[in-house]
Structure formats: C-alpha cells, structure tokens
Amino acid sequence: MQSRVGEGSTFRVLLPAAEASVTARSEGRASQDRDSRGGGRILVVDDEEGVRDVARGMLEREGFSVITAEDGREAVRIFPSVAGEIDAVLLDLSMPKMDGGEVLREMRRIRSDVKVILCSGYMEGRARELSDGPGQASFLHKPFDSETLLRTLREVLASDIPRESDDRGAEE
C-alpha cells in the first residue's frame, strides 16, 4: 500500500491465478449444457430496466437469444411480428400502462399456445388465475437468481404443449 497526503492511496492486490484446466472444464460443461438444451428465443417484458438487463444477461450467458420490451404496450406492439420465433415469454405482472394480465391475454389472442413465465415480487395468486388456458404459464417470484430462472425456463420449455402450427394429426 502506498499513501501520500493530498494524493490518496494506492492498493496492490495479488490474487492466485486459476488453473487453465479448471477453466477449460467449466467451459466444456457450459458448452455441453447448451448443446443438450438447444437454446431458444425469449421475450423479456419488464418495466424495470435493471430487471430486463439482468434477465437478458442470465439468458444470453446460457445461449438464449433475447428480445426485450420495456412495458406491456411495447410487448403487445412487437409480439405479432416475432410470435412464431418466440419459445417463451418472461412477463412481469405489475407494470404501468398495461399490466401483465392484459399483455398475456393479447399474446394468447395471437398465439394461444405461447409459453409464459409470469414474474412478480407479489401476486402469485393472480399468476395462478392467469395460467389457465391452452398455453403453458408458470410463476417466478422476484427477485430471482440465475439458477431459479433457468430451471423454471427449462421446465416451461420442456412442457409438452403442441404449437398451433404443428400438424401432428397428418402424421398419425
């Protein structure tokens, strides 16, 4: 440590280097995980910029492509043009202008089977009411960590709800 009156202090911190094999192993595991789940495109709708940014970062680190909307109106505006590409929606329930319930209804008018994770710091009972219907909806309590978000997302994506555009009857 160096310190001079009127100039401040300088601290030097020395940390041990990590072994390359540890880094290579963790990168290999992350790559294997991405390959096994296949990624996808997620629409994140939240009026809090910090929540959008953190969710985007968590999802992109895991290989997902992310589109964001800053409120319900923007989500409803962009959803028709991306509905066929979206694998799931992370949707805040409590937003100004247009709340999550209204957004979900509009999205389901366009694509009734859309898979949704409803998010809120409260209102889980309201989320359960909204989750009825042909599409998959789940609830994620805020604040959430990366592990909880990814586990919930994987469960929703793995749910066996056929897409409207699937023509399964023709092959059976």
N, C-alpha and C positions, 0 to 999 in steps of 0.2 A: 504494500500500500504506500502510495506517495500522497503527501498532503502539503499544500502551501497556503498560507494565509492570503485570502482575497482571490485565490485561483481555484479553489476546490480540491477535491480528492480524486485520485485515480486508483482503482482497484484492479488487480490482476487475478483472475480466477482460472485455475488449471483443472481440467476435468480429464479423466482417463478416456482414451479412445476405445470405441466399441470394436469388437472383433468383426471382421468382414463376414465370417461365416454366419454370425447371428443375423446380420442384415440380409444376406442372401437367402437364408432360410425363411425369414419373415416375408420377404418379397415373393419368394416362391409360393408360400402359403397363401398370400393375398391373391396372387395370380390364379392359383388353383381354385380358391373360393369364387373368384369372378367367373371362371370358366364353368364351374358347376351350377351357378345360378343364372348366368346369362345376361345380367343387367336389365335394362329396360328404360323407358322414358316416364318420368314422374312430373306431374304438375304440382307445384307447391304454392298454396294460396294462403297468405297471412298478411295482415295489415302492419305487422311489426317487421321492419327491415332487418333487425338483428336476428329474428327467428328465421326469416327467409334465407338469410345468408348462412347461418349455422346449418340449417337443414340441407341447403344446397351443397355445402362443403362435405357434410357427412355422407350424402348420397353420391356425390361425384367421386369421392375417395374410394367408394365401393364399385365404381364402374357404371353408375347410372347416369343417364342424360337427364338434365333438369331444366324445366321451364318454370318461371315464377310469375305470379300475379300479385300485385300489391293490395288488392281488395276484391270483394265479390263481383263488383261490376266489371272490373278488368278480366277476371276469370271467365265470366259469362260471355264477354266480348270475344276472347281468344279461343275458348273451348271448341266452338264449331269447326274452326279451321285445323285443329290438332286432335280432335276426338278420336280419330282412327289410329293415331300414333301413341296415345297415352295408355300406359299399362296400369297406372294407379294415380290417384289424386290425394295429396296430403292437404286437408282442408280445415282451416280454423273456423270454429263455430261462432265466435264472438268478434264481429267486425262491424265498423260503421258502414253506412251507405247500403249494404246488402249483406245480411248475415249468412252464415254457413248453411243453414237450413234452406234458405231461398236459393242459394247457389246450387246446392245438391239437387233440388227439385228441377231447376233449369237444366243442369247437366244430364239428369236422367231422362228429361224430355228428348234430348238429343241422342243419348246413348244409355239406354236403360240398364245395361249390364256393367256400367263403369264401376271399377273397384275403388273404394274410398276409405281413407283413414281420417276420421273426424278428430280434431285436436281441440283441447281447451284446458285451461287451468281449473275449470269447474264445469258444471253442466253435463256430467256423464249420463245422467238420466235422460236429458234431451237428446244426446247422441244415440242412445238405445232406441228411442222413438223413431228417429230418422233412419236408422239402419234397416228397418223393414223394407222389403221390396226385392225385386229381382237382382239388383246389383249387390256386390259384397261391400259392406261397411264395417269398420272396426273403430275402436276408440283408443286414443293415445293421450294420456294425461300430461299436460305441460307442468313444469319443464321436463323434457325427456333427454336421455343421453343417446349416444350413437347406437349402442348395443340394443336398447329397447326399440328405437326407431327401426333398425334393420330387422330385428326379429319380427316385429309387427308387420312390416312391409313384406317380408318373405312369406309370412302366414297368409296374408291377403293375396299375394301373387300366386301362391300355390293352391288357393281355393279353386275348386273345380266348377266355376260358373262359365258356361259357354258364352262366347261372344255372339252378339246378334248376327254378325256377318258369317259365322260358321254355318256351313251347310252339311251338318252331320247326318241328317236323315237320308241324303242321297247315297251315302256310302254304306249304310247299314242294311 
